[in-house]
Amino acid sequence: MTTSIGIDHYEIQCTYEDPNDEYSNWSTLGVTFATRANIVKFTHQAVTPGFINYRVIAVLTDGRSSITSGIHSTTIE
């Protein structure tokens, strides 16, 4: 996101399943609130080894809309 205007909070999610499968189970790891500086940090604690995919959901202030980020994938050993 280039600006946090109109964003209430971000949900950080992960899955060990196929991230492009609409039936994959995404787990919400945590919620962080938007700041004026538009800098949000989050640390995933107790990660299970394997190939993991992350995404961020920006929930807008109207509570009904959201924006989903691209998917970031990495291998945890």
SVG drawing of the C-alpha trace seen along z (x, -y; Angstrom):
<svg xmlns="http://www.w3.org/2000/svg" viewBox="-20 -10 36 38">
<polyline fill="none" stroke="black" stroke-width="0.4" points="0.0,0.0 1.3,-3.5 -1.1,-5.1 -3.0,-4.1 -5.9,-6.6 -9.2,-4.7 -7.6,-1.6 -8.7,-0.6 -6.3,2.4 -4.3,5.1 -4.7,8.9 -1.6,10.9 -2.4,14.4 -0.5,17.6 -1.0,21.0 1.1,24.0 -1.3,25.1 -1.5,23.9 -2.0,20.2 -3.8,20.0 -6.4,22.6 -9.6,20.8 -10.2,23.6 -6.9,23.3 -7.1,22.6 -5.6,19.2 -4.8,18.7 -4.9,15.1 -1.6,14.7 -2.5,11.3 -3.9,7.8 -2.0,4.6 -3.5,1.1 -2.8,-1.4 -0.5,-4.3 0.0,-7.7 3.6,-6.7 2.2,-3.8 4.8,-1.5 3.5,1.8 5.8,4.5 4.8,8.0 6.9,11.0 5.6,14.5 6.4,16.4 6.8,20.2 6.9,20.9 6.5,24.6 9.2,25.7 8.1,26.0 7.0,24.0 4.8,21.1 2.8,18.4 1.9,15.0 -0.6,12.3 -1.9,9.1 -5.5,8.1 -6.1,4.3 -9.6,3.9 -11.1,0.5 -12.8,-1.8 -16.2,-1.0 -15.7,2.5 -17.2,4.1 -14.3,3.7 -10.9,5.2 -7.8,5.2 -5.7,8.4 -1.9,8.1 0.1,10.3 1.4,13.5 4.9,13.9 6.3,17.4 9.3,18.7 10.8,21.9 11.4,22.3 14.0,24.8"/>
</svg>
